[in-house]
Amino acid sequence: MQLIWEGLKQALALIFSGDPQIMGITLLSLQISLSGTLISLFLGVPVGVWLALYSFPGRRALVSLVNAGMGLPPVVVGLIVSIFLWRSGPFGLLHIIYTPTAMIIAQAVIASPVVAGLTIAAIQQIDPKFRLQVLGLGASSVQSMLQLLREARLPLLAAVMAGFGAVISEVGAATMVGGNILGQTRVLTTAMVLETSKGDFAAAMALGVILLILVYAVNVALTLIQQRRKPQ
């Protein structure tokens, strides 16, 4: 309990003192995770809608692949992304390994199956007659999809929260593709691992408290949007 109390006190001290290093790590964590989540939405939502609405050979296999991807180990993602971005890899000429860009790519790969899987579930919960009504009113395929997304906006916000939660708390892939470089790729989770390995548990606890506050603040904001739009 003493260790936890010391961690809480140190976390509050770091927050209210505006420590430049901690603020930089926190802002970088938020920037990378929000970017990765946004990219996962652009990738996962269209794939989820496509798999939810259309029947074709191999669809079940693809849905199963998406569902399996929701539990994909982050270290595997980190390994694959590292291989592709390594100097001798297919995209080594880009020289983005051990950069925030590499971390964003890894986080987008982690979050995309989560977003796609929850999108499939959200769209499939809508009454099939709703889409037929929209099409009957003369809407195009694109317009009908937009209407379906609007109808499923509440569960889709849950997909955003799940995707963000999956990447902001990730450490394995972040370390493998980012390298935990101070001032460049060190985020809250990798900084916590470093402080723990050094035996500075109070500092690690402080960083953990800041991470929890950050996650809670983002989810509160999304929840307020979700509940405000909830039909009465």
Secondary structure, DSSP 8 states (H G I E B T S, - for coil): -HHHHHHHHHHHHHHHHT-HHHHHHHHHHHHHHHHHHHHHHHHHHHHHHHHHH---TTHHHHHHHHHHHTT--HHHHHHHHHHHHSTTSTTGGG--TTSHHHHHHHHHHHHHHHHHHHHHHHHHTS-HHHHHHHHHTT--HHHHHHHHHHHTHHHHHHHHHHHHHHHHT--HHHHHHH---TTTT--HHHHHHHHHHTT-HHHHHHHHHHHHHHHHHHHHHHHHHHHHSS--
